[in-house]
Amino acid sequence: MSDLARQLNDYRLTTAEILYFMPDFRRVLQSYVWQEYDLAPEFPILRKFLDFWQQNLDGKLHSVRVAHVPVIKPAEFRPVAAELLIH
């Protein structure tokens, strides 16, 4: 599915900051940023990625912080309080 089709089907640009413990240094946290179009609030694509991480990668997850925003949204409309004409 194209990105435009996803956005029209209510997918939102989702960014996740993943903090994990480095495999060789158990007390050191490393940050990884993941970004993809996903469906809020269940985030099935992010959950699939995190499941893959836990099953296949050595770095144990510490925390995940998620932000999402619709890229295509209704046009913003503000009424004009005054109008100035210059000839």
C-alpha positions in Angstrom: 0.0 0.0 0.0 1.4 3.4 -0.9 2.0 6.1 1.8 -0.9 8.2 0.5 -3.3 5.3 0.6 -2.3 4.6 4.2 -2.9 8.2 5.2 -6.3 8.1 3.6 -7.1 5.0 5.6 -6.3 6.8 8.9 -2.7 5.6 9.3 -0.6 8.3 11.0 3.1 9.0 10.9 4.3 7.3 14.1 7.7 7.9 15.7 9.0 5.7 18.6 12.0 6.3 20.7 13.2 2.9 22.0 15.6 2.8 24.9 17.4 -0.5 25.4 20.2 -1.9 27.4 23.4 -2.6 25.4 24.1 -6.3 25.2 27.8 -6.0 26.2 27.3 -3.3 28.9 24.1 -4.1 30.8 24.0 -0.8 32.7 24.3 1.4 29.6 21.2 2.6 27.7 21.2 3.1 24.0 18.5 5.0 22.0 16.9 3.9 18.7 14.4 5.9 16.7 11.8 4.0 14.7 9.4 5.8 12.3 6.6 4.3 10.1 2.9 4.8 9.2 0.8 3.0 11.8 -2.8 2.9 13.2 -3.4 4.6 16.5 -4.0 3.6 19.3 -3.2 -0.1 18.9 -0.1 0.5 16.7 0.0 -3.0 15.2 3.1 -2.4 13.0 5.1 -1.0 16.0 4.0 -4.0 18.2 5.1 -6.4 15.5 8.5 -4.6 15.3 8.9 -4.8 19.1 7.9 -8.5 19.2 10.6 -9.1 16.6 13.1 -7.1 18.7 12.4 -9.1 21.9 12.6 -12.5 20.0 15.7 -11.9 17.8 17.9 -9.1 19.3 20.1 -9.2 22.3 19.4 -5.7 23.7 16.7 -5.9 26.4 14.1 -3.2 26.1 13.9 -0.5 28.8 11.1 1.8 27.5 9.3 2.9 24.4 8.0 6.5 23.9 5.5 7.0 21.1 4.3 10.1 19.2 2.0 10.2 16.2 0.4 12.9 14.1 -1.9 12.7 11.0 0.0 14.0 8.0 -3.1 14.7 6.0 -5.5 16.7 8.0 -8.4 19.1 7.3 -7.3 22.6 6.2 -7.1 25.1 9.0 -9.6 27.9 8.7 -9.4 31.1 10.7 -12.0 33.9 10.3 -10.4 37.3 9.5 -11.2 40.0 12.0 -10.2 42.9 9.8 -9.3 43.5 6.1 -6.8 46.1 4.8 -7.0 47.1 1.2 -4.0 48.9 -0.4 -4.5 50.5 -3.8 
